[in-house]
Amino acid sequence: MALQLFGVCHAIDYRVGPEQPLAAIGDVPWANLQAGDRVFIHWRATPYNEKWVINAVGTEENPIQVIGVNGPQGQQPVIDGNAATTVPGVNFWNERRGLIKIGGSNTPSNAIPEHIIIENLDLRSARPPFQFTNDGGGSETYSNNAASVYVEIGQHITIRNNTIRDSGNGIFVGANGGQTQDILIQNNHIYDNGIEGRIFEHNTYTAAIGIIYEGNRFGPLRTGALGNNLKDRSAGLVVRNNWIKDGNRQLDLVDAEDSSVLVNHPSYATTHVYGNVLIESEGEGNSQMVHYGGDSGTTSDYRKGDLYFYNNTVFSSRSGNTTLMRLSTNDETAHVFNNVYYGTAAGSNQALIDGNGMMNIQHNWFKTGWQDCHCSPNGSINDLGNVITGSDPGFIDLNNLAFGPLSDSELINQGMAVLPELLPEYALAYEYLKHQATQSRIPSGAVDIGAYEFCGEISCDLIFENGFD
């Protein structure tokens, strides 16, 4: 039992693994975790084939932490859902939905878990046809929409520095009537998720009040999977300083189809996407890279607000058409500034909108010949000035996907200051650092266009060493 004395929590550290006090993850008393408790899972040569629920209440000062301890060559401990056994002493529903589940259990019985951190684990293989042993000792098969981390309900949840792969959804976060709040998904490598032939599972699929994605490396989905890379239905969504490569769409930011609480939340109609690298490869699903609005068909629930899309680097190697953004209706507005949008095909193959919505553009770099739309649009493009066009934006090394500007790049000092209504919370304070990290973004002169400031030789070596593939 944790003891509280003068605001300091004297909690318990549980250590699992070779030469540790506990041999198995199931030896941790998951039903009795208290604020400040930490579970250290040490690397071993074979995976841990165990699964469990976390339904405990930490505090901001004393969160409950589950932390992987690396092996001698930096290997993360592997938690493998294939043939996993549910740990003893817990009882929970929706076992088929996740490898690690947060919230939603009879034992332990907390209504809403809070202040939980999951960090530095390799979490994989929660999907069919894989099976597991449930909390009653029976055998079950994972559902298509199972996730490596399934947050059924929770508040102040951090998922950080994990490898998340080979599941139906890499991460799934459910709104639970607006009770799921304050989610941070940070510095993870998320790839190789989804179900072959299906559009319903994604690298991440989230809905909450207040969610931030930052510093993550998103890779392609599983071969044959048709889902999106980052799909979200949240209120108060922030996507900043991530690397997002491929998927049906890189970003699918749609309506909170099953939560009127989210739809009516004050933050629902404002979304911030900035400082990201978005990459579209040849043959990757939809030619639209970003979707903002809704997809349920109930247009009254669509986001119908403002997408602030700025200082992103968007690259397409498609030989045919690419469209930057689909806005679902004319009630969606995108404020698009300080972005570089470049493709290897002719400029005429690069369009801004799919047909609907309003897009305000200023201080962007587009390839010469760019189009408003590969269609006759119902929406509108409002050119507010200072759009630069050219044949080459002057990246450090496009072949190695090193997108920082060269010293003579047209991107340098050509951006505008971040809109005052976005400050200070959504300032350009950081930029993506290879891989799964961020570093301070330090402008010299005016802001540079794109996800990176010109950095000079020393810091460029740190950011772009060996490319970004």
N, C-alpha and C positions, 0 to 999 in steps of 0.2 A: 504494500500500500504506500502510495506517495504521501509525504508529510509536507505540510505548508507551514512556513515559519517566516514572519516578516516579509511576506510577498515572494519568497524564494521557494521554488518547488524542489524538494529532495526526492527525485524520482528514481526509477530503476532502468538500468541498461541491460538489455537482453542480447547476448551474443550467440549467433548460430553459425555452425560450420565446423570444418576440420580443426581439431585442437581447441575448440571453444566449449564453454560450459553446456551448450545445447546442440545436439546433433542435427535436429530437424526443425523446420519452421513451425511444425505442429507442436513443438515443445514450448512455444511461447504461449502464455495465457491470454489469447486474443480477446476473450470475453471479459477480461478484467483490467485492460489498459487504463491508465490514469494520465492526467495532464503531466507533461514532461517526460513520460516514458519514451525510450528509444529502443528500437529493434535493429541491431546491426546484423546483416546477412553477409557472411564472408564467402568469397569466391571458392569454388571447388571445381575439380576437373569434370565432374558430371553435373548435369542440371538438377535443380530442385524441382521435382514433379509434385508440387503442392499448390493448393489454392485456398483462399480464405476471404473473410469479410472483415472490414474495419468499421466499427460503429462505436467510436469513443469520442470523448469531448476533451480537447486540449484548450489552451488559452493562447492569446497572442504572444505572451512572454514565455509560455511553456507548451509549445505544440507537441503533438504526438508524431514521432518521426520513424519512418522505416527507411533504412539507409543501406545501400550496397557497399561492401568493402572490396576493392579491386584485388585481383590476383597479381602475381609477380611481374607479369608483362602488361599490366593495366587492364586485365579482363574483368568485365562486369560479371557479377553473379547472375546466372541464368535461371529464371523461373519459367518452366515449360508447362503449358497447359495440357499437352498431349499425354494421356494416361496419368494425369494429376489426381491426387487424393485430397479431399477436403480435410482441413485440419480438425482435430477433435475439439469438443467443448463449445461449438457454435451451432446455431440453427438459423437459417435464413432462406428467403425465397429468391426466385430468379437466379438460381445457381447456374443455369445454362447460359446466362448473359455475360459472365465475366470470369477472368482469372483472379484479379484482385477486385473486389467489390467494396464500394464505400457506401454505407448506409443501407437501411432496409433489412432488419433482422429481428428475430424474436430473442435470440441470445447472442450477443448482448442486446439490450432493449432500449437504448437511447433513441429518442425521436429524431434528432438531427445531429450527426457527427460534425465536429468543428475543429478547425486548426489542425489539419492533418497534412503531413508532408511525405511524399513518396519520391525517393531520390536514388539515382545511380544503380538501377537494376536493368537487366535485359529481360523484358517481359514478352513472351511469345506464345503463339499457337493455341489461341482460344477460338476455334472455328470447327465446323464440320469438315471432314468426317471424324475428327478427333473426339475421343470420349474421356470421361473422368468419373471418379467415384464421389458420389454426393454425400451430404452430411448424415444421411441415413444408411450409408453403406451400399447403396444401389449404383448401378452403372447408367450414365446418361451421356447423350451426345450434345455438344455445344450447338446453340442456335446460330443461324446465319449472321445475326446481328450481335453476336458475342464480341467482347472487347478485351484487350489486355488489361485496361483499367476501365471499370464501369462505375461511374458515380451516379447512383440512383437518387441520392439526396445528400447534400452536404453544404457546409459554408466554410469559407476561408480554407480552401483546399489548394495545395501546391503539388504539381507533378513536374519534377525537375530532373534534367540530366539523365534521362532514361533512354534506352533503346527499346522501341515499341514496334513490333513487327509480327507478321504471319498470323493475324487475327482477322475476324470479320470486320470490325472497326478497331482501329488502333486504340483510340480513346473514345468513349461514349459518355456524355454528360447529359442527364435528363433534368428538365426544369422543375418537375414535381410541384406544379402549381405555384411556381415562383419561390419555392422554399430553398432551391439550390442557388447559392449566391457566392460571389467573390472567388472566382476560379483563376488560378495562374498556371499556365502551361508554358514552361520555360526551358530552353536549352536542351530539348530532347531531339533524338534522331528517330523520325517516324516514317516508316516506309514498308512496302511489301504487304500491305493489308488489303482487304476487300475479298469478294467472292466472285469466282469466274462466272461471267455471263450475267451478272446482276448489277443494277444501278443503285442499289439501296444501301450499300455499305461503303465506307470511306476511310481514309487514313485517320481523320478525326470527324466526329459528328457530335455537336454540342448545342446545348440550350441552357441558359442560366441568366440571372441578373448580375451583370458585372463579370466579364471574362476577358482576360488578356492573354494573347499569344505573343511571346517574344523570344528571339534568339534560337528558334527551332530550325532544324534542318528537315524539311519534308522531301522525301524521294518518291519515285514512282510507286504505284500500287502493284499488287500481285499481277503477274501475267494473265491477261484475260479478264481481269476485274474491270468493271465499267463505272465505278464510283468516282466521286470527286476527291480532291486532295484534302482541302479544309472546307467542311460544310458546317454552317452555323445558323442557328435560329434564335440567338440571344438578344437581350436588351443590354445596351452598354458594351458593345463589342469593340475591342481594340486589337488590331493585328499589326505589329510593328517589328521591324528588324529581323525578319525571317527569310529563309531560303526555301522557296517552294517550287519544286520541279515536277511538272507533268500532272497526270490525272485527267479525268474528263474535263473538268475545269480546275484551275488552281484554287480559286476562291468561289464558293457558292454560298452567298449570304442572303438567306431567304426568310420567309415569314415564320413566326412562332405559331405553327399551325394548330397546336393543341393546348395553348396556354393564353387565355385572355388576360391573365395577370401581366405577362410579358408584353403583349400587344399594347396594353394600356399604361405601361410603365413610362415615366418621363424620358428615360434614356433610349427607348426602343427606336426612335426615329433618327438617331444620330450614330453613325459608324465611322471609325477612324482606321484607315489603312495607310501606313507610311513607313518608309525606310526599308521596304522589302525588295528582294530579288525574285521575280516571277519568270519562269522559264517554260517555254512551250516547244516540245520536240516534234519532229516529223511523225505523223501518224498517231498522235495522242488525242483520241476522242474528239470532243467538241472543239471547234475553232475559236469559240469565245473563251477568254481567259478568266474573266470576272463576271459574276452574275450577282445583281443586287436588286432585291425587291421581294419576290415570293414565287412559290411554285405549287401551292396547294390548290389553286383555282378559286379560293375565297379571297378575292382582291381587296375586300375591306380590311383584311388582316395583314396586307403587305406592308412593307416597311414605310413607304410613302414619306420619306424623309430625306436626309442629307448624308451622302457618302463623301467624306473628305479623303481624297486619294492623292497623296503627294510624296515627292521624293522617293518614288519607286523606280527601279530599273526593270524594264519589261523587255524580254528577248524572245523572239520566235525564230526557229529554224524550219518552220513549215515551208514547203515549196509552193503551197497554194495560199488561200486567204487566211488571215488571222483577224479577229475582232477583239479589241481591248476589253469591251464591256457590254454586257446586256443589262439594260435597265427595264424592269418588268412592265411598268406603266409610265404614263406621262406625269405621274405624281412622285416619281423618284428623281432626285437631282444629284448629280455627281460634280463635285468641285475638284477639278483635276489640274494640279499645278506642280511644277518642278520635277516632272517625270521624264525619263528617257524611254521611248518606245521604239524599238529597232527590230527589224527582221532581215533575214538573209535574202528573202524574195524581194521583188520590186516594191517600191513604195506604194504603188496602187493596190497591192495585196494587203495592206494594213489599214484597217478601218477603226474608228473610235467607238461607234455604237451599233447595236443590232437593229434598231428601228424606233424604239420608244424612249421616253425620258428626256430630261434636259441635262446637258453637260456643259459646264463652264470651264473653259480652258485658258490657261495663261502660263507663260514661262516654261513651256515644255519643249523637248527636242523630239521631232518626228522625222521620219525618212521622207525625202522629197517624193511627192506624188501621193501622199497619204489621202485617205478618203474619209468623209463623214461616216458613210455607211456603205456596205455592199448591197444596197437596197434603195428604195425611195422612203426615207424615214418619216415616221409620224411624229417623232420627237425633234429636238433641235440641238445644235451645237452653237454655243455663244463664245465667240473668239474675243477674249478680253485683252489680247495683245501679247507681244513678246514670244511668239512661237518661233522656234528656230527650226529650219529644215536643212537637211544635208544628206550626203550619201554614207557618212561614217561618223559616228559620235566620238571616236577616239578612245576606245577602251584599251586597257593595258595589254590584254591578250585574250581575244575573243575565242580562239581555239581551246583555251584552257578555262573559259568562262571566268576570267578575271576582269571584273567590270568597273574597276576604278578608272578614273580619267588619266590619260597621259598628260604631260605638261603642256601640250599644245591642243588639248581637247576643247571642242566647242562647248562643253558642259561647264567649264570652270567659270565661276562668278556670274553665271547667267540666270540663277534662280532668284526668287523673290522671298521676302521674309514670310515666315509662317503667319497665317491670318491671325489677327489679334484675338478673335473669339476662341482660338484653339490653345492659347497660352494661359498659364505656364504648363498645364498638364500634358499637352501633346506637342511639346517642343521637340526639335531635332537634337536630342541630347546624345544619342548613340547611333552606331551603325553595326551591321552584321560582321562578325569576325569568324573566319573559318576555324573549325566548324562548331556549331552549337554554342556560340558565345556572342557577346557584343563588346564593343569598345567605344570610348568617347568619340563623338563626332566634333571635330574642331575646325570650324571654318576659318579661312584666311581671306578676308575681303567679303564679298557677297556670298551667299549660299550657292553651292554648286548644284546643278541639276542631277537628279538620280539618287541612288541609295548610298553613294560614297562621295566624300570630299576628296579633292586632290591631296595626297598625303606625303609626297616627297619620298625619297628612296628608302629611308630607314623603316618608317611605319608601313610602307607598301610591301616591304619584304615580309613583315609579320602577317599582313592581311592576305596577300595573294600568293604566298609561297606554294609552289607545286600546283597552282590552279585551284579550281573549285568544283571539279566534276563530282 
